Structures are given as structure tokens and as C-alpha cells.
């Protein structure tokens, strides 16, 4: 009986951790990574990760800031996938994403080392996350309710 109880407890704890990870706005990871690197020294953001000579002869430099932006784009994609859920947890996730967006805007406006074009692009990603998240959720909820009448909802049959 003790092993069975422990197994149930571990499964429940695992589900709680999974739910908590779904609630964390992933864009926060990219913003935090940029802030940590920027606060440790602005020169680190410009440090080259890769230098590649292209067939044209141009040298393409991919620096740490570019790496964080690419990471942010991947996270934005995952966040948009998360937005397709219609649940209370999804609504909470959208609210937390809104707070992250506001925090990113305040960081951009008020913290000197975050007042860069790269951080502004990360802020725009959080804004797109918020707008896309609400839009996708509303469209999904509308579909779940069965409400029609919008563009593309009507099918003509001859």
C-alpha cells in the first residue's frame, strides 16, 4: 500500500510540475538571458559566436545578441502553439504573458543596458505573443462554441 501511495504522489507531483511549466511564459527565458548577458557587460552581447565567409565573400558574424534573438523566435513559435489550448490554465498563461510584455517594455524604457534594438525586438516578440495568444484563443473558443458568421465560415453548396 505504501508503494502505491508513493507512486500516486509522484505522478501527481509530476503533473503539477508540468502544469507549472506550461504556465511560465517562455519569452521570459529569452528576456532574462538577454538581461543577464547585458548586465554582465555590453561587450559580451557583441561577442561573435560564429564567423562565416559566404560564397559572395562577405563575412557573416552571428553574435550572442543574435543567438538570443533566434532563441526568442523559437520560443515565440512554441508560445503560439501553446495558445491553441482553451482552458483556465491557458487564460492564466495569457495574463502572465501580458505581464512579461509590460515588464519588457519597462526594461526597454528604464534600464540603460536594455535600451537596444535587440532588446526592442525581443519586446516586439512578447507583444506578438500576447496579441497572437489572445487572437488564437478567441478563435478557438469561437470554434468550440460553434458560433459562425465570420470570414470563411460559410460553405456554399450547389
C-alpha positions as CSV (number, residue, x, y, z in Angstrom):
1,X,0.0,0.0,0.0
2,X,2.9,2.3,0.8
3,X,4.5,1.9,-2.7
4,X,1.1,2.5,-4.4
5,X,0.6,5.7,-2.4
6,X,4.1,6.9,-3.2
7,X,3.6,6.2,-6.9
8,X,0.3,8.2,-6.9
9,X,2.0,11.1,-5.1
10,X,4.9,11.1,-7.6
11,X,2.5,11.1,-10.6
12,X,0.5,14.0,-9.1
13,X,3.7,15.9,-8.4
14,X,4.9,15.4,-11.9
15,X,1.5,16.6,-13.3
16,X,1.8,19.7,-11.1
17,X,5.3,20.5,-12.3
18,X,4.1,20.0,-15.9
19,X,1.2,22.4,-15.4
20,X,3.6,25.0,-13.8
21,X,6.0,24.7,-16.7
22,X,3.1,25.3,-19.2
23,X,2.1,28.5,-17.2
24,X,5.6,30.1,-17.4
25,X,5.7,32.4,-20.4
26,X,8.6,31.1,-22.4
27,X,9.5,34.5,-23.7
28,X,10.6,35.3,-20.2
29,X,13.6,33.0,-20.7
30,X,14.9,35.0,-23.7
31,X,14.3,38.3,-21.9
32,X,16.1,37.0,-18.8
33,X,19.0,35.7,-20.9
34,X,19.5,39.0,-22.7
35,X,19.2,40.9,-19.4
36,X,21.8,38.7,-17.6
37,X,24.2,39.0,-20.5
38,X,23.7,42.7,-20.9
39,X,24.1,43.4,-17.2
40,X,27.3,41.4,-17.1
41,X,28.8,43.6,-19.8
42,X,27.6,45.0,-23.0
43,X,30.7,43.8,-24.9
44,X,29.6,40.2,-24.3
45,X,26.5,40.8,-26.4
46,X,28.6,41.7,-29.4
47,X,31.0,38.7,-28.9
48,X,31.0,36.6,-32.1
49,X,29.6,33.1,-31.8
50,X,30.3,32.2,-35.4
51,X,32.1,34.0,-38.3
52,X,31.2,32.5,-41.7
53,X,32.6,33.6,-45.0
54,X,29.7,33.4,-47.5
55,X,30.2,32.5,-51.2
56,X,29.8,36.2,-52.0
57,X,32.9,36.9,-50.0
58,X,31.1,38.7,-47.2
59,X,31.8,37.7,-43.7
60,X,28.6,37.0,-41.7
61,X,29.0,37.4,-37.9
62,X,26.5,35.8,-35.6
63,X,26.9,37.3,-32.2
64,X,25.5,36.5,-28.7
65,X,22.6,39.0,-29.2
66,X,21.7,37.4,-32.5
67,X,21.7,34.0,-30.7
68,X,19.3,35.2,-28.0
69,X,17.0,36.7,-30.7
70,X,17.0,33.4,-32.6
71,X,16.2,31.7,-29.3
72,X,13.4,34.2,-28.8
73,X,11.9,33.4,-32.2
74,X,11.8,29.6,-31.4
75,X,10.2,30.4,-28.0
76,X,7.6,32.6,-29.8
77,X,6.7,29.7,-32.0
78,X,6.2,27.5,-29.0
79,X,4.1,30.1,-27.3
80,X,1.8,30.4,-30.3
81,X,1.4,26.6,-30.2
82,X,0.5,26.9,-26.5
83,X,-2.1,29.5,-27.4
84,X,-4.2,26.9,-29.2
85,X,-5.4,25.5,-25.8
86,X,-8.7,26.8,-24.5
87,X,-8.6,26.3,-20.7
88,X,-8.3,28.2,-17.5
89,X,-4.6,27.5,-17.5
90,X,-4.3,29.0,-21.0
91,X,-6.1,32.2,-19.8
92,X,-3.7,32.4,-16.9
93,X,-0.7,31.9,-19.3
94,X,-2.0,34.8,-21.5
95,X,-2.3,37.0,-18.4
96,X,1.3,36.2,-17.4
97,X,2.5,36.8,-20.9
98,X,0.9,40.3,-20.7
99,X,2.8,41.0,-17.5
100,X,6.1,39.8,-19.2
101,X,5.3,42.1,-22.1
102,X,4.8,45.1,-19.8
103,X,8.0,44.2,-17.9
104,X,9.9,44.1,-21.2
105,X,8.6,47.5,-22.2
106,X,9.6,49.0,-18.8
107,X,13.0,47.4,-19.1
108,X,13.5,48.8,-22.5
109,X,12.4,52.3,-21.4
110,X,14.0,52.5,-18.0
111,X,17.2,50.2,-17.9
112,X,20.0,51.8,-19.9
113,X,21.7,48.5,-21.0
114,X,18.3,47.2,-22.2
115,X,17.7,50.2,-24.4
116,X,18.9,48.5,-27.6
117,X,17.4,47.5,-30.9
118,X,17.9,43.8,-30.0
119,X,16.0,44.1,-26.7
120,X,13.3,46.1,-28.5
121,X,12.9,43.2,-31.0
122,X,12.6,40.8,-28.0
123,X,9.9,43.2,-26.6
124,X,8.1,43.1,-30.0
125,X,8.2,39.2,-29.8
126,X,6.5,39.4,-26.4
127,X,3.9,41.8,-27.8
128,X,3.2,39.4,-30.8
129,X,3.0,36.6,-28.3
130,X,0.3,38.4,-26.3
131,X,-1.7,39.5,-29.4
132,X,-1.4,36.2,-31.2
133,X,-2.2,34.3,-28.0
134,X,-5.4,36.2,-27.3
135,X,-6.4,36.0,-31.0
136,X,-5.8,32.3,-31.4
137,X,-7.6,31.6,-28.1
138,X,-10.6,33.7,-29.1
139,X,-10.8,31.9,-32.5
140,X,-10.5,28.5,-30.8
141,X,-13.2,29.4,-28.2
142,X,-15.5,30.6,-31.0
143,X,-15.0,27.4,-32.9
144,X,-15.7,25.4,-29.7
145,X,-18.9,27.3,-29.1
146,X,-20.0,26.7,-32.7
147,X,-20.5,30.4,-33.4
148,X,-20.2,31.2,-37.1
149,X,-20.7,34.1,-39.4
150,X,-17.1,35.2,-39.8
151,X,-15.0,35.2,-42.9
152,X,-14.5,31.8,-44.3
153,X,-17.2,30.1,-42.1
154,X,-19.8,29.8,-44.9
155,X,-19.7,26.9,-47.3
156,X,-21.8,27.3,-50.5
157,X,-23.4,24.2,-51.8
158,X,-25.0,24.0,-55.2
